[in-house]
Amino acid sequence: MPTDTMSDAAIRKAKPGEKPRKLSDGGGLYLELQPNGARWWRLKYRIQGKEKRLSLGVYPAVSLADARRRRDEARAQLANGTDPSDTRKADKAGKQRLQDAQARASAGLPQVGTFEDVAREWLRLVHEPKVSAGYAKRSRIQLEADVFPWIGARPVASVTAPMVLDLLRKVEARGALDTAHRVKQTCGLVFRYAIATGHADRDPVPDLRGALAVPLTKHYAATDDPAKLGELLRAVAGYGGHPVTRAALTLAALTFQRPGNVLAMRWADVDLDAGVWTIPAQDMKRTKQAKASGPDHVVPLAAQAVAVLRELQPLTSVGAYCFPNLRTKGRPISNVTMNAAMRRMGFGADEMTAHGFRATARTIIAERLPGIDPEWIEAQLAHGKAGPLGAAYDRAQYLAQRRTMMQTWADYLDRLRDGAQVIPLHAA
């Protein structure tokens, strides 16, 4: 047991020297007098055969009685096999965590280790650098609207499959089945990131396999009937609306590129003499890495496509875009404009869309134009190579073959538009 040997009078009478001095009390407690007059309470103790020291405060802020009480508390911890130094560090860390939590709450930030905290870190460090800005924005909006209000404040390790299913049911209830499946997929990515960063031990999302209603797959409306396509081409040729819209529809049919790329076509990207349209890599539907380091997409233009652009050139070449918006300067016309034009021509939303020209070309070329390799069509559509290493090792663009294919396709469209009977040329 400690044997107290010190008194307040002795402390007051003690004078500092040139070197630190020690005034000992019982049980390892002593007062250390510094040459500058500072007086520190120290506790010397041994644990697991190792001598250690613990600061108990400064005299007179900590009185002799307070120092002895702190000594007794520390020795009680030692008697239980606990290092009082470790206890102090844990207390200090706990106080720091509480302060940090209060500061984050005041700043409107999620608490560390919660689902929202981990999800936002995943968005910032993993998702946003990898995908397009639009894709990253959609993921963030889905999390903020459909996930964070229900499980965002929970520690990510405590989230269970029924909790995730409950929030997904809320998305299903408003009829957004596709969104429910996308939210489920995004939650799975967040949980896997939480496992990698040590915030969770498992991903509960696989437990939900088969728990959601399966949405019906709905493709863009497109015709694969040559007669119907010929009817549409005649309607476009006789369209009485703005010539920019007519030209955009014609180019969509001739090139079967994505509507967003057709409408954003810039005069600077078109070489009419060479019959080539080059779409910059950053404008393509690709991952952020592919946008930054992938090749531009080169689109050979048939003679008919070049003729359409030459006819359009006097109207719009003063600006950047081939198909400028007539109401909003500095922007091209919208996808809605092309679809609306087809509705006015009598083609319903269930018959044809601007995006449908891609499916129409892919189907009819494969079925009715002989000698065309499907890989040439896929290259023209700018579809990714199959397999995990396809794009890395197979970089063929088939430019020469595609130039021939695009001229064959344009000539075929002319025959359809003019009403000629088109007979499949495949050999029996």
C-alpha positions in Angstrom: 0.0 0.0 0.0 1.2 3.6 -0.7 2.9 5.3 2.3 2.3 9.1 2.0 5.4 11.1 3.0 4.7 14.5 1.4 2.9 17.5 2.7 1.6 20.8 1.2 4.1 22.7 3.4 7.0 20.6 2.1 5.9 21.4 -1.5 5.6 25.1 -0.8 9.1 25.2 0.8 10.8 23.2 -2.0 13.0 25.3 -4.2 13.9 24.5 -7.8 17.6 23.8 -8.5 19.8 23.8 -11.5 18.5 20.3 -12.4 15.1 18.7 -12.0 14.4 17.5 -8.5 12.0 14.8 -7.2 9.9 15.0 -4.1 8.7 11.5 -3.4 5.4 10.4 -2.0 4.1 6.9 -1.5 3.1 4.3 -4.1 5.4 5.7 -6.9 3.9 9.2 -6.8 6.4 12.1 -6.9 6.5 15.7 -7.7 9.1 16.8 -10.3 10.4 20.3 -9.8 11.8 21.8 -13.0 14.5 24.5 -12.9 12.0 27.0 -14.3 9.7 26.5 -11.3 7.2 24.1 -13.0 6.0 21.3 -10.7 4.7 18.1 -12.4 3.0 15.2 -10.7 4.4 11.9 -11.9 3.6 8.3 -11.2 6.2 5.6 -11.6 4.9 2.0 -12.0 5.8 -1.3 -13.6 3.7 -3.5 -15.8 4.7 -6.7 -17.5 8.2 -6.2 -16.2 8.6 -2.7 -17.8 9.0 0.5 -15.9 6.7 3.3 -17.1 5.8 6.9 -16.0 2.4 8.6 -16.1 1.8 12.4 -15.8 -0.9 13.3 -13.3 -1.0 17.0 -13.8 0.6 20.3 -12.6 0.8 21.6 -9.1 -1.0 23.6 -7.7 -3.8 23.1 -10.4 -3.7 19.5 -9.2 -3.4 19.5 -5.4 -1.6 16.9 -3.3 -4.9 15.3 -2.4 -6.0 15.2 -6.1 -2.6 13.7 -7.1 -3.0 10.9 -4.5 -6.5 10.2 -5.7 -5.3 9.8 -9.3 -2.4 7.6 -8.1 -4.9 5.4 -6.3 -7.1 5.1 -9.4 -4.1 4.2 -11.6 -2.9 1.6 -9.1 -6.4 0.1 -9.0 -6.2 -0.3 -12.8 -2.8 -2.0 -12.5 -4.2 -4.4 -9.9 -6.7 -5.4 -12.6 -4.0 -5.9 -15.2 -4.8 -2.7 -17.1 -2.1 -0.2 -18.1 -3.4 3.2 -16.9 -1.4 4.8 -19.8 -3.5 2.8 -22.3 -6.7 3.8 -20.5 -5.7 7.5 -20.8 -5.0 7.1 -24.5 -8.3 5.4 -25.0 -10.1 8.2 -23.1 -8.3 10.8 -25.1 -9.2 9.1 -28.4 -12.8 8.8 -27.3 -13.0 12.5 -26.5 -11.4 13.3 -29.8 -13.9 11.2 -31.6 -16.7 12.9 -29.8 -15.3 16.3 -30.8 -14.9 15.2 -34.4 -18.4 13.9 -34.5 -19.8 17.1 -33.1 -17.7 19.1 -35.6 -18.9 16.9 -38.5 -22.5 17.3 -37.4 -22.2 21.1 -37.2 -20.7 21.1 -40.7 -23.6 18.9 -42.0 -21.2 16.0 -42.8 -22.0 12.3 -42.2 -20.4 10.5 -39.3 -17.3 8.4 -40.0 -18.1 4.8 -40.8 -21.7 5.4 -41.6 -23.1 4.2 -45.0 -23.4 7.7 -46.2 -19.8 8.5 -45.2 -18.4 5.4 -47.0 -20.7 5.9 -50.0 -19.5 9.5 -50.5 -15.9 8.5 -50.2 -16.5 5.7 -52.8 -18.2 8.3 -55.1 -15.2 10.7 -54.7 -12.3 8.3 -54.9 -13.5 5.4 -57.0 -16.7 6.1 -59.0 -16.2 9.7 -60.2 -12.7 9.2 -61.5 -13.8 6.1 -63.5 -17.2 7.0 -65.1 -18.6 9.9 -67.0 -19.7 13.0 -65.2 -23.4 12.3 -66.1 -23.2 8.7 -64.8 -21.5 9.8 -61.5 -24.2 12.5 -61.1 -27.0 9.9 -61.5 -25.4 7.6 -59.0 -25.1 10.4 -56.4 -28.7 11.6 -56.9 -30.0 8.0 -56.5 -28.0 7.5 -53.3 -29.2 10.9 -51.9 -32.8 10.4 -52.8 -33.4 6.7 -52.3 -30.7 5.4 -49.9 -29.3 8.0 -47.5 -32.7 8.9 -45.9 -33.1 5.3 -44.8 -29.7 3.8 -44.0 -27.3 6.7 -44.5 -26.8 7.4 -40.8 -26.3 3.7 -39.8 -22.8 2.3 -39.4 -22.2 0.5 -42.7 -21.3 -2.7 -41.0 -24.7 -2.8 -39.2 -26.8 -2.6 -42.4 -28.6 -5.8 -43.2 -30.2 -7.3 -46.3 -33.8 -6.6 -44.9 -32.9 -2.9 -44.4 -31.7 -2.6 -48.0 -34.7 -4.5 -49.3 -37.0 -2.1 -47.4 -35.6 0.9 -49.1 -35.7 -0.8 -52.5 -39.4 -1.7 -51.9 -40.0 2.1 -51.6 -38.5 2.6 -55.0 -40.5 -0.2 -56.5 -43.7 1.2 -55.0 -43.5 4.2 -57.2 -43.1 2.0 -60.3 -39.4 2.7 -60.8 -38.4 -1.0 -61.3 -35.3 -0.1 -63.3 -34.2 2.4 -60.8 -34.6 -0.1 -57.9 -32.2 -2.5 -59.7 -29.7 0.3 -60.3 -29.9 1.4 -56.7 -29.3 -2.2 -55.6 -26.3 -2.5 -57.8 -24.9 0.8 -56.5 -25.4 -0.3 -52.9 -23.4 -3.4 -53.7 -20.5 -1.4 -55.0 -20.5 0.7 -51.8 -20.6 -2.4 -49.5 -17.7 -3.9 -51.4 -15.7 -0.7 -51.0 -16.6 -0.7 -47.3 -15.1 -4.2 -47.0 -11.9 -3.2 -48.8 -11.5 -0.2 -46.5 -12.2 -2.1 -43.3 -15.6 -0.6 -42.5 -17.6 -3.8 -43.0 -17.1 -7.5 -43.1 -19.6 -8.5 -45.8 -21.9 -7.3 -48.5 -25.6 -8.1 -47.8 -26.8 -7.3 -51.4 -26.2 -10.8 -52.8 -28.8 -12.0 -50.2 -31.4 -10.0 -52.2 -31.1 -12.1 -55.3 -34.6 -12.8 -56.7 -36.2 -10.4 -54.1 -37.0 -7.6 -56.6 -39.5 -7.6 -59.4 -37.8 -8.0 -62.8 -38.6 -5.0 -65.1 -39.6 -5.7 -68.7 -36.8 -4.9 -71.1 -37.9 -2.1 -73.4 -35.7 -1.2 -76.4 -35.8 2.0 -78.4 -38.5 1.7 -81.0 -37.1 0.9 -84.4 -38.3 -0.7 -87.7 -36.6 -3.7 -89.3 -39.1 -3.7 -92.2 -37.4 -2.3 -95.4 -40.8 -1.2 -96.8 -41.5 0.8 -93.6 -38.0 2.3 -93.6 -38.5 3.4 -97.2 -41.8 5.0 -96.2 -40.0 6.9 -93.5 -37.2 8.0 -95.8 -39.7 9.4 -98.3 -41.4 11.3 -95.5 -38.1 12.7 -94.3 -37.2 13.8 -97.9 -40.5 15.6 -98.2 -40.5 17.0 -94.7 -41.8 20.6 -94.8 -40.2 21.7 -91.5 -36.9 23.3 -90.9 -34.1 22.0 -93.3 -31.7 21.6 -90.3 -34.1 19.0 -88.8 -34.5 17.2 -92.1 -30.7 17.1 -92.6 -30.2 15.7 -89.1 -32.7 12.9 -89.6 -31.1 12.1 -92.9 -27.6 11.9 -91.4 -28.9 9.8 -88.5 -30.2 7.2 -91.1 -27.0 7.4 -93.2 -24.4 7.2 -90.4 -26.5 5.4 -87.6 -24.4 7.1 -84.9 -25.9 7.9 -81.5 -28.3 10.8 -81.7 -26.4 12.8 -79.2 -23.3 12.6 -81.4 -25.2 13.3 -84.7 -26.8 16.4 -83.2 -23.5 17.6 -81.7 -21.6 17.3 -85.0 -19.3 20.2 -85.5 -18.1 21.6 -88.7 -14.5 21.5 -87.4 -14.8 17.7 -87.0 -16.0 17.1 -90.6 -13.7 16.8 -93.7 -16.1 16.9 -96.6 -13.3 16.5 -99.2 -12.1 13.3 -97.5 -15.6 12.2 -96.6 -14.7 11.7 -93.0 -16.4 12.7 -89.7 -14.2 12.4 -86.6 -15.9 12.3 -83.3 -13.5 13.2 -80.4 -13.0 10.5 -77.9 -14.3 12.7 -75.0 -17.6 13.0 -76.8 -18.1 9.2 -77.1 -20.2 7.0 -74.7 -17.2 5.6 -72.9 -15.6 5.3 -69.4 -13.7 8.3 -68.2 -10.4 6.5 -68.8 -11.5 5.6 -72.4 -12.6 9.2 -73.0 -9.2 10.4 -71.9 -6.9 7.8 -73.6 -9.0 6.1 -76.2 -8.9 6.9 -79.9 -11.3 9.2 -81.7 -14.2 7.5 -83.5 -13.8 7.9 -87.3 -17.0 7.7 -89.3 -16.7 7.3 -93.1 -19.3 9.4 -94.9 -21.0 8.1 -98.0 -21.3 10.4 -101.0 -25.0 11.0 -100.0 -24.0 12.1 -96.5 -21.4 14.5 -97.9 -24.0 15.9 -100.2 -26.4 16.6 -97.3 -23.7 18.4 -95.4 -22.6 20.5 -98.4 -26.3 21.5 -98.9 -26.5 22.4 -95.2 -23.1 24.3 -95.1 -24.3 27.7 -96.3 -27.1 27.7 -93.7 -25.1 26.8 -90.5 -21.4 26.9 -91.1 -21.1 30.4 -89.5 -21.5 28.6 -86.2 -19.8 25.6 -84.6 -22.6 23.1 -84.9 -23.8 21.5 -88.1 -27.3 21.3 -86.6 -27.6 24.4 -84.4 -30.6 25.1 -82.1 -32.7 27.9 -83.6 -33.8 29.1 -80.1 -30.7 28.7 -77.9 -27.5 30.0 -79.4 -24.3 27.9 -78.8 -26.2 24.6 -78.6 -27.3 22.0 -81.2 -30.9 20.9 -81.7 -32.2 18.3 -79.3 -33.2 14.6 -79.6 -36.7 15.7 -78.9 -36.7 17.8 -82.1 -36.0 14.8 -84.3 -38.5 12.6 -82.5 -41.2 15.3 -82.7 -40.6 15.7 -86.4 -41.2 11.9 -86.9 -44.4 12.2 -84.9 -45.6 15.0 -87.2 -44.8 12.8 -90.2 -47.1 10.1 -88.8 -44.6 7.7 -87.2 -45.6 6.9 -83.6 -43.2 6.5 -80.6 -43.8 2.8 -80.8 -42.7 2.7 -84.4 -39.5 4.7 -84.7 -37.2 6.9 -82.6 -34.0 8.8 -83.4 -32.0 6.2 -81.6 -33.8 3.5 -83.5 -31.8 4.2 -86.6 -29.0 2.3 -85.0 -31.0 -0.9 -84.5 -32.6 -0.5 -87.9 -29.2 -0.4 -89.6 -27.7 -3.1 -87.5 -30.6 -5.5 -88.3 -31.1 -4.7 -92.0 -27.5 -4.6 -93.0 -26.9 -8.0 -91.3 -30.0 -9.6 -92.9 -30.1 -8.0 -96.4 -26.7 -6.7 -97.5 -24.3 -9.5 -98.5 -20.6 -9.7 -97.8 -20.6 -7.4 -94.8 -18.8 -8.7 -91.7 -20.8 -8.1 -88.4 -17.5 -6.7 -86.9 -17.6 -3.9 -89.4 -21.1 -3.0 -88.3 -20.1 -3.1 -84.6 -17.1 -0.9 -85.4 -19.4 1.6 -87.1 -21.7 1.5 -84.1 -18.7 2.2 -81.8 -19.6 -0.8 -79.7 -16.9 -2.0 -77.3 -14.8 -5.1 -78.0 -16.0 -8.3 -76.4 -14.1 -9.8 -73.5 -12.0 -8.1 -70.8 -9.0 -7.7 -73.0 -10.8 -7.1 -76.3 -10.2 -3.4 -76.5 -6.6 -3.7 -75.4 -5.5 -6.2 -78.0 -8.0 -5.8 -80.8 -7.7 -2.2 -82.0 -8.9 -2.8 -85.6 -11.2 -0.1 -86.9 -11.9 -1.5 -90.4 -11.9 2.0 -91.9 -11.5 0.8 -95.5 -14.2 -1.9 -95.1 -16.5 0.5 -93.3 -16.2 3.1 -96.1 -17.4 0.5 -98.6 -20.1 -0.7 -96.3 -21.4 2.9 -95.6 -21.6 3.6 -99.4 -23.4 0.3 -99.9 -25.9 1.2 -97.1 -26.5 4.7 -98.5 -27.2 3.3 -102.0 -29.6 0.8 -100.4 -31.4 3.6 -98.6 -31.7 5.5 -101.9 -33.4 2.4 -103.5 -35.8 2.1 -100.5 -36.7 5.8 -100.6 -37.3 5.7 -104.4 -39.6 2.7 -103.9 -37.6 0.1 -105.8 -38.2 -3.5 -105.0 -35.4 -4.7 -102.7 -34.6 -8.4 -102.8 -32.3 -10.0 -100.2 -29.1 -11.0 -101.9 -28.0 -13.7 -99.5 -27.1 -17.0 -101.3 -29.5 -19.8 -100.7 
